[in-house]
Amino acid sequence: MISTINVSFPSELKKEAQMFINDGYYASFSDLVRTSVRELLERRYQKMIDDSERDIKEGKAVVLKSAKEIEEYINCHMK
């Protein structure tokens, strides 16, 4: 399913973003925004992985044993 949203951009930011489209890096402004959001999510998830690996090495890892524990952990740590 695809949702449509309207986004406001300062004119200079829109102009610079349009340059990526004009140069062929993205097919459209929507493609640029989708890709940018995906990359932000990937960075967020990679940070979570890196933090987890660090916690494991430092002996600070937490073992979550139920869906409720996972939900509570996420609610507490993802804000």
C-alpha positions as CSV (number, residue, x, y, z in Angstrom):
1,M,0.0,0.0,0.0
2,I,1.3,3.5,-0.8
3,S,0.3,6.6,1.1
4,T,0.6,10.1,-0.2
5,I,1.8,12.9,2.0
6,N,2.6,16.6,1.4
7,V,5.9,17.8,2.6
8,S,7.0,21.4,2.8
9,F,10.7,22.3,2.0
10,P,12.6,25.5,2.2
11,S,13.2,26.6,-1.4
12,E,17.0,26.2,-1.1
13,L,16.7,22.7,0.2
14,K,14.2,21.8,-2.5
15,K,16.5,23.3,-5.1
16,E,19.5,21.3,-3.9
17,A,17.5,18.1,-3.7
18,Q,16.2,18.7,-7.3
19,M,19.8,18.7,-8.4
20,F,20.1,15.0,-7.5
21,I,17.1,14.3,-9.6
22,N,18.3,16.3,-12.5
23,D,21.7,14.5,-12.3
24,G,20.0,11.1,-12.5
25,Y,20.6,9.9,-9.0
26,Y,16.8,9.6,-8.3
27,A,13.9,9.1,-10.7
28,S,11.7,11.6,-8.8
29,F,11.4,13.7,-5.7
30,S,9.4,10.9,-4.1
31,D,12.2,8.4,-4.9
32,L,14.7,10.7,-3.2
33,V,12.6,11.1,-0.1
34,R,11.8,7.3,0.1
35,T,15.5,6.5,-0.2
36,S,16.5,9.1,2.4
37,V,14.0,7.8,4.9
38,R,15.2,4.2,4.3
39,E,18.8,5.3,4.8
40,L,17.8,7.0,8.1
41,L,16.1,3.9,9.3
42,E,19.1,1.7,8.3
43,R,21.4,4.0,10.3
44,R,19.0,3.8,13.3
45,Y,18.9,0.1,13.1
46,Q,22.7,-0.2,12.6
47,K,23.2,2.0,15.7
48,M,21.0,-0.4,17.7
49,I,23.1,-3.3,16.5
50,D,26.3,-1.5,17.3
51,D,25.0,-0.6,20.8
52,S,23.9,-4.2,21.4
53,E,27.3,-5.6,20.3
54,R,29.0,-3.1,22.6
55,D,26.8,-4.0,25.5
56,I,27.5,-7.7,24.9
57,K,31.3,-7.1,24.9
58,E,31.0,-5.0,28.1
59,G,28.7,-7.5,29.9
60,K,25.8,-5.1,29.9
61,A,23.5,-7.1,27.6
62,V,19.9,-7.6,28.8
63,V,18.1,-10.8,28.0
64,L,14.5,-10.2,27.1
65,K,12.4,-13.3,27.6
66,S,8.9,-12.3,26.6
67,A,7.0,-10.0,24.2
68,K,6.0,-7.9,27.1
69,E,9.7,-7.4,28.2
70,I,10.6,-6.5,24.6
71,E,7.8,-4.0,24.4
72,E,8.8,-2.4,27.7
73,Y,12.5,-2.2,26.7
74,I,11.7,-0.6,23.4
75,N,9.3,1.9,25.0
76,C,11.9,2.8,27.5
77,H,15.0,3.0,25.2
78,M,13.7,4.1,21.8
79,K,12.5,7.6,22.7
